[in-house]
């Protein structure tokens, strides 16, 4: 579809609920990790490594998600939707604020991984809470005002390109873990939506290995049992 094309046909439209489900990962994990980092015992390098590894996954996914939108979605929407209220421009400005907070949190996480001390942990927790404030404000605005534009002007295939770019950025050893993070709070209908887009071998891998792998990983991170509903 050329950039100047009009609204897409109904059978080509993306399901904007996919972005809502993805946003839940960041809404849940970032404030949770802030609390876990703050509660970690100083000098416990094993615990520090567990949390820092999970932070790498979550923060990296957030950064790649926004870069994918910047590169693949905003130019198309500016051409096709031309929203009079400047929704896309506002989203881009918010991305800059999130990117600054994300960089600060990422840098603090790296320092904490090497030092494992109380002061660095507190600075990291503060950076994560600042990131959470920026990210939540952006996601709220995006879900209310941008998703209707995307549903009207972005095709399912174009949205899948953003998702594919994000998947390529996740280390292969972490793909099933991130899928678990997406599916953890999803409804049965949302889980079916995500799993139906996966190749049959990948769905089998999720059922036979991924569910247990994610539950073990999340339980290790949170130090509490985590259950992921099994697909029917």
C-alpha positions, 0 to 999 in steps of 0.5 A: 500500500502506498503512503498516500492510500486512504483507509484500509479495507475491513478485512485488512485492518489490524486488531488494535487490541494486540497493542493493548496486550503488549502494553500490559507487559510494560505496565506490569513489569516496570513497576514490579521490577522497581519494587523488586530491585529496591527489596534486593539484599545489597551484595547478593550478586546472584539476585542482582543478576536475575533481576538485571537479566530480566530488566535487559529483556523488558527495557530492550523490548520497550525500546525496540517497540518504540523504535519500530513505531517511529520507523514503520508506523508514524511516517505512514500515519502522517501521510494517510491520517493527517490528524488535525489534532496532531496525535502522531506528533504528540506520540513522537514527542512522548517517545522522546521523553520515554527514550530519555527515561529508558536510557537513564534506567538502562544505564542505572541497571548496568551500574547496579549489575556491577556494584550490587549496592544499596545506593545504586539499587535505590537510584535504579528503582527511582529511574524505573518509576520515572520511566513507568510514569512516562510510559504509562502516560504515553500508553494511556494516550496512545490507546485512547487516541492513536489506536483508532487511527491505526485501525483505520489506516494501518494494515494487519500486515504493516503492524505485523512488520513492527512485531516481527522487528521486535521479535528479531530484537529479542534473543532466541533464548528469551523469545518464549519468556517474552511470549509468556510475559505477553500471555500472562494477563491476556484473556482467553480470546487474546491468547488465541489471537496471539497464538493463532499468528504463530506457526504450528511448530512454535505453538507446539514449542510454547505448549510443551516447553514455553509455559513451564519455562516462563513460569520458572523464570517469572517465579525466580524473578518475583519469588512467588508462584506464577501461573499462565493459563494453558491454551485450550 
